[in-house]
Amino acid sequence: MTKTELIDKVGKRFFFEDEYTLAAKLNYESGIQSFDSYLCGKTLKQIHAVIHLTKYPKGLVIKIVKNFSSFPFGLSYEDIKNTALYQNVGISKLIFTTGENGTIIFSFKSDFFSEVKQFFDDIRLKYTIETSNANKQAIIEAKNSKREQSIKQTNINSSPEFPETDNDINISELKQRHGCLTTWLILLVIANVGVAIFCMLSDNIETNLRALSAINAVIVVISVILLWNWKRIGFWIFAGLAVLGLIGGLLTEEYISAFQVFLPVAILWGVLQWKNDNNPSGWENMK
């Protein structure tokens, strides 16, 4: 599915909107022809990939994510006739009934059931939960058994081991933006939008300088948008503008101003390298 087809199907999500993503919890089973062709009979585990499910204005984007590349499929809300969660012991199912593709089926560990359910609650997509009486009793027994094992494990080791699953992945595949990076990117946008507006409205600045400053501000905003969407090229554009500013300052003998342009670049580089807990840095998440 091309980018244009994807936008037509699910709409375009702007960088300042809240992002709702169910990351690396689902395992694709069947129902999407393009995924079947992409996998060529292999499983996600065999190609070291995971599924990301993200909310968009007009639907859901389902992505096969491998390293820093992805293969997307758009599922519009209009095409979703029913969403059902089948709760079982061990492995549960997520099934979309669609008018266009029939049924799209995912499986996931039942330990993730509450997270999958919470995702659909957050995006306000209606769903049903199907659980047979036999499974209900088995689920209760499994939860009680798991609780007892957890208590025993806690007494033995304060750092319990977590079991490996089919959906276990390298942490670098989970893209999470920490608060400092988010704040700095937003401040850059606000500041440069303000500069662009000021340059266009001010009569106290030479025409050429005013146009140059406005263009610079627009390019900065574009670079921030690229960074927000995990594109490293955004940083290199931002740094390139600083180099041009340095050259301009040296040519006009404004030495202090020439080197001041690197301060925002240094701050941006710092927040991109900042790691939040055990998550990868923003720079490591970019491609």
DAJO-V694393 format. One record per residue. RES is the residue in one letter. PHI is phi in whole degrees, 0 to 359 (none if undefined). NEAR is the number of other C-alpha atoms within 10 Angstrom. D_CENTER is the distance of its C-alpha to the mean C-alpha in Angstrom with 1 decimal. Layout:
res=RES phi=PHI near=NEAR d_center=D_CENTER
res=RES phi=PHI near=NEAR d_center=D_CENTER
//
This chain:
res=M phi=none near=12 d_center=18.5
res=T phi=288 near=11 d_center=18.6
res=K phi=298 near=12 d_center=16.3
res=T phi=295 near=10 d_center=19.2
res=E phi=298 near=12 d_center=19.7
res=L phi=295 near=19 d_center=16.1
res=I phi=295 near=18 d_center=16.5
res=D phi=298 near=13 d_center=19.9
res=K phi=281 near=23 d_center=18.7
res=V phi=239 near=21 d_center=15.8
res=G phi=87 near=18 d_center=16.1
res=K phi=246 near=15 d_center=14.0
res=R phi=265 near=14 d_center=11.4
res=F phi=279 near=13 d_center=12.5
res=F phi=295 near=14 d_center=10.7
res=F phi=272 near=10 d_center=12.7
res=E phi=281 near=9 d_center=11.7
res=D phi=297 near=10 d_center=10.3
res=E phi=255 near=13 d_center=6.9
res=Y phi=248 near=15 d_center=8.0
res=T phi=227 near=18 d_center=6.4
res=L phi=263 near=18 d_center=9.1
res=A phi=255 near=18 d_center=8.2
res=A phi=59 near=20 d_center=11.3
res=K phi=248 near=22 d_center=13.8
res=L phi=258 near=23 d_center=15.2
res=N phi=239 near=23 d_center=17.6
res=Y phi=291 near=20 d_center=18.5
res=E phi=251 near=17 d_center=22.2
res=S phi=191 near=14 d_center=23.4
res=G phi=112 near=18 d_center=23.5
res=I phi=243 near=16 d_center=21.4
res=Q phi=300 near=12 d_center=23.8
res=S phi=295 near=13 d_center=21.4
res=F phi=293 near=19 d_center=19.7
res=D phi=300 near=15 d_center=23.2
res=S phi=293 near=10 d_center=24.2
res=Y phi=295 near=11 d_center=21.3
res=L phi=282 near=14 d_center=22.0
res=C phi=53 near=9 d_center=25.8
res=G phi=84 near=9 d_center=26.9
res=K phi=269 near=11 d_center=24.8
res=T phi=265 near=16 d_center=22.4
res=L phi=300 near=19 d_center=18.8
res=K phi=296 near=14 d_center=20.4
res=Q phi=293 near=9 d_center=22.9
res=I phi=258 near=10 d_center=20.4
res=H phi=59 near=15 d_center=18.2
res=A phi=233 near=24 d_center=15.1
res=V phi=223 near=26 d_center=13.0
res=I phi=252 near=23 d_center=11.6
res=H phi=245 near=20 d_center=8.2
res=L phi=242 near=21 d_center=9.3
res=T phi=235 near=18 d_center=7.6
res=K phi=282 near=22 d_center=10.2
res=Y phi=235 near=25 d_center=11.6
res=P phi=306 near=15 d_center=15.0
res=K phi=245 near=18 d_center=17.2
res=G phi=170 near=22 d_center=15.6
res=L phi=243 near=23 d_center=12.9
res=V phi=254 near=21 d_center=11.0
res=I phi=256 near=22 d_center=11.6
res=K phi=237 near=20 d_center=10.5
res=I phi=273 near=21 d_center=12.5
res=V phi=252 near=20 d_center=10.6
res=K phi=225 near=16 d_center=13.3
res=N phi=54 near=15 d_center=13.2
res=F phi=246 near=14 d_center=11.3
res=S phi=245 near=12 d_center=12.1
res=S phi=214 near=15 d_center=11.2
res=F phi=235 near=15 d_center=13.7
res=P phi=265 near=20 d_center=12.7
res=F phi=217 near=23 d_center=15.0
res=G phi=261 near=24 d_center=15.3
res=L phi=235 near=22 d_center=17.1
res=S phi=285 near=19 d_center=18.6
res=Y phi=298 near=17 d_center=19.9
res=E phi=295 near=13 d_center=23.3
res=D phi=279 near=16 d_center=23.2
res=I phi=276 near=20 d_center=22.4
res=K phi=272 near=13 d_center=25.9
res=N phi=201 near=16 d_center=25.1
res=T phi=236 near=19 d_center=22.5
res=A phi=231 near=16 d_center=24.1
res=L phi=252 near=20 d_center=23.3
res=Y phi=257 near=18 d_center=26.0
res=Q phi=272 near=21 d_center=26.5
res=N phi=227 near=19 d_center=28.5
res=V phi=284 near=17 d_center=29.5
res=G phi=87 near=12 d_center=27.4
res=I phi=238 near=14 d_center=25.2
res=S phi=252 near=19 d_center=24.1
res=K phi=232 near=21 d_center=23.0
res=L phi=240 near=24 d_center=20.7
res=I phi=232 near=19 d_center=22.5
res=F phi=264 near=22 d_center=21.8
res=T phi=264 near=18 d_center=25.1
res=T phi=236 near=19 d_center=24.9
res=G phi=281 near=12 d_center=27.5
res=E phi=264 near=11 d_center=26.4
res=N phi=245 near=14 d_center=25.4
res=G phi=82 near=14 d_center=27.4
res=T phi=228 near=18 d_center=25.3
res=I phi=245 near=18 d_center=21.9
res=I phi=241 near=18 d_center=22.0
res=F phi=234 near=19 d_center=19.6
res=S phi=243 near=18 d_center=21.0
res=F phi=200 near=22 d_center=19.6
res=K phi=296 near=19 d_center=21.4
res=S phi=297 near=18 d_center=23.2
res=D phi=298 near=14 d_center=22.2
res=F phi=268 near=14 d_center=18.7
res=F phi=302 near=19 d_center=20.5
res=S phi=296 near=9 d_center=20.1
res=E phi=289 near=13 d_center=16.3
res=V phi=296 near=18 d_center=16.1
res=K phi=299 near=15 d_center=18.7
res=Q phi=296 near=13 d_center=17.0
res=F phi=301 near=17 d_center=13.9
res=F phi=290 near=16 d_center=16.4
res=D phi=295 near=12 d_center=18.3
res=D phi=296 near=11 d_center=15.5
res=I phi=269 near=15 d_center=14.9
res=R phi=61 near=9 d_center=18.8
res=L phi=260 near=14 d_center=19.1
res=K phi=294 near=10 d_center=22.6
res=Y phi=209 near=16 d_center=23.1
res=T phi=240 near=11 d_center=26.1
res=I phi=246 near=11 d_center=26.6
res=E phi=250 near=14 d_center=29.2
res=T phi=217 near=15 d_center=31.1
res=S phi=286 near=11 d_center=34.6
res=N phi=301 near=9 d_center=37.3
res=A phi=296 near=9 d_center=37.6
res=N phi=291 near=14 d_center=33.9
res=K phi=303 near=15 d_center=34.0
res=Q phi=295 near=13 d_center=36.7
res=A phi=295 near=15 d_center=35.0
res=I phi=294 near=18 d_center=31.8
res=I phi=299 near=12 d_center=33.8
res=E phi=296 near=13 d_center=35.7
res=A phi=295 near=14 d_center=32.6
res=K phi=295 near=14 d_center=31.1
res=N phi=296 near=12 d_center=34.4
res=S phi=296 near=11 d_center=34.7
res=K phi=295 near=12 d_center=31.3
res=R phi=296 near=12 d_center=32.2
res=E phi=296 near=12 d_center=35.4
res=Q phi=295 near=12 d_center=33.9
res=S phi=295 near=13 d_center=31.4
res=I phi=296 near=10 d_center=34.3
res=K phi=296 near=12 d_center=36.3
res=Q phi=295 near=14 d_center=33.6
res=T phi=297 near=13 d_center=33.0
res=N phi=292 near=11 d_center=36.8
res=I phi=278 near=10 d_center=36.8
res=N phi=216 near=9 d_center=33.8
res=S phi=290 near=8 d_center=31.8
res=S phi=240 near=9 d_center=28.7
res=P phi=297 near=12 d_center=28.5
res=E phi=279 near=9 d_center=27.0
res=F phi=253 near=6 d_center=24.2
res=P phi=291 near=6 d_center=24.8
res=E phi=284 near=8 d_center=23.0
res=T phi=230 near=11 d_center=21.3
res=D phi=297 near=18 d_center=20.5
res=N phi=259 near=19 d_center=16.8
res=D phi=295 near=14 d_center=17.1
res=I phi=220 near=17 d_center=15.1
res=N phi=295 near=11 d_center=15.1
res=I phi=298 near=11 d_center=13.1
res=S phi=292 near=17 d_center=11.8
res=E phi=277 near=20 d_center=9.6
res=L phi=265 near=18 d_center=7.5
res=K phi=267 near=18 d_center=5.3
res=Q phi=233 near=13 d_center=6.8
res=R phi=262 near=18 d_center=8.5
res=H phi=283 near=18 d_center=12.1
res=G phi=298 near=11 d_center=14.5
res=C phi=295 near=15 d_center=16.7
res=L phi=295 near=22 d_center=14.3
res=T phi=300 near=15 d_center=13.1
res=T phi=299 near=11 d_center=16.8
res=W phi=294 near=17 d_center=18.1
res=L phi=296 near=19 d_center=15.9
res=I phi=294 near=17 d_center=17.0
res=L phi=298 near=12 d_center=20.5
res=L phi=298 near=18 d_center=20.6
res=V phi=295 near=19 d_center=19.9
res=I phi=299 near=12 d_center=22.5
res=A phi=297 near=13 d_center=25.0
res=N phi=282 near=19 d_center=24.9
res=V phi=296 near=17 d_center=25.0
res=G phi=298 near=13 d_center=28.0
res=V phi=297 near=19 d_center=29.6
res=A phi=299 near=19 d_center=29.3
res=I phi=295 near=12 d_center=30.9
res=F phi=299 near=15 d_center=33.5
res=C phi=295 near=22 d_center=34.5
res=M phi=287 near=14 d_center=34.9
res=L phi=264 near=11 d_center=37.1
res=S phi=282 near=11 d_center=39.0
res=D phi=254 near=10 d_center=42.5
res=N phi=265 near=8 d_center=43.2
res=I phi=242 near=13 d_center=41.3
res=E phi=304 near=11 d_center=42.6
res=T phi=302 near=13 d_center=41.2
res=N phi=296 near=9 d_center=39.9
res=L phi=294 near=11 d_center=38.3
res=R phi=295 near=20 d_center=36.7
res=A phi=295 near=15 d_center=35.2
res=L phi=296 near=14 d_center=34.0
res=S phi=294 near=18 d_center=32.3
res=A phi=294 near=21 d_center=30.6
res=I phi=297 near=15 d_center=29.3
res=N phi=301 near=18 d_center=28.1
res=A phi=296 near=23 d_center=26.2
res=V phi=296 near=17 d_center=24.6
res=I phi=296 near=17 d_center=23.5
res=V phi=300 near=23 d_center=22.0
res=V phi=299 near=22 d_center=19.9
res=I phi=298 near=16 d_center=18.8
res=S phi=296 near=24 d_center=17.9
res=V phi=293 near=24 d_center=15.8
res=I phi=299 near=19 d_center=13.9
res=L phi=296 near=18 d_center=13.4
res=L phi=296 near=24 d_center=12.3
res=W phi=298 near=21 d_center=9.8
res=N phi=264 near=14 d_center=8.3
res=W phi=64 near=20 d_center=8.7
res=K phi=250 near=17 d_center=12.2
res=R phi=296 near=18 d_center=15.0
res=I phi=303 near=15 d_center=17.6
res=G phi=300 near=22 d_center=16.8
res=F phi=292 near=21 d_center=18.3
res=W phi=293 near=14 d_center=21.2
res=I phi=295 near=17 d_center=22.0
res=F phi=298 near=22 d_center=22.1
res=A phi=293 near=21 d_center=24.3
res=G phi=298 near=13 d_center=26.4
res=L phi=297 near=19 d_center=27.2
res=A phi=294 near=20 d_center=28.4
res=V phi=297 near=16 d_center=30.6
res=L phi=297 near=13 d_center=32.1
res=G phi=296 near=19 d_center=32.7
res=L phi=298 near=21 d_center=34.4
res=I phi=299 near=16 d_center=36.7
res=G phi=297 near=15 d_center=37.6
res=G phi=294 near=18 d_center=38.5
res=L phi=293 near=15 d_center=40.6
res=L phi=293 near=11 d_center=42.4
res=T phi=264 near=10 d_center=43.2
res=E phi=63 near=11 d_center=44.1
res=E phi=264 near=13 d_center=41.6
res=Y phi=293 near=14 d_center=40.7
res=I phi=295 near=11 d_center=39.1
res=S phi=297 near=14 d_center=36.8
res=A phi=298 near=20 d_center=36.1
res=F phi=271 near=16 d_center=34.6
res=Q phi=294 near=14 d_center=32.9
res=V phi=295 near=18 d_center=30.3
res=F phi=275 near=18 d_center=28.8
res=L phi=298 near=11 d_center=28.1
res=P phi=298 near=15 d_center=24.8
res=V phi=294 near=17 d_center=23.8
res=A phi=296 near=12 d_center=24.8
res=I phi=295 near=13 d_center=22.8
res=L phi=299 near=19 d_center=19.6
res=W phi=300 near=16 d_center=20.3
res=G phi=296 near=14 d_center=20.9
res=V phi=288 near=20 d_center=17.8
res=L phi=289 near=24 d_center=15.7
res=Q phi=273 near=15 d_center=17.8
res=W phi=287 near=16 d_center=17.6
res=K phi=260 near=15 d_center=16.3
res=N phi=260 near=14 d_center=15.5
res=D phi=56 near=8 d_center=17.5
res=N phi=263 near=8 d_center=16.8
res=N phi=279 near=18 d_center=13.2
res=P phi=291 near=22 d_center=13.1
res=S phi=289 near=21 d_center=13.6
res=G phi=300 near=26 d_center=11.5
res=W phi=296 near=19 d_center=13.9
res=E phi=293 near=17 d_center=13.4
res=N phi=281 near=21 d_center=9.7
res=M phi=272 near=19 d_center=10.8
res=K phi=231 near=13 d_center=12.7
//
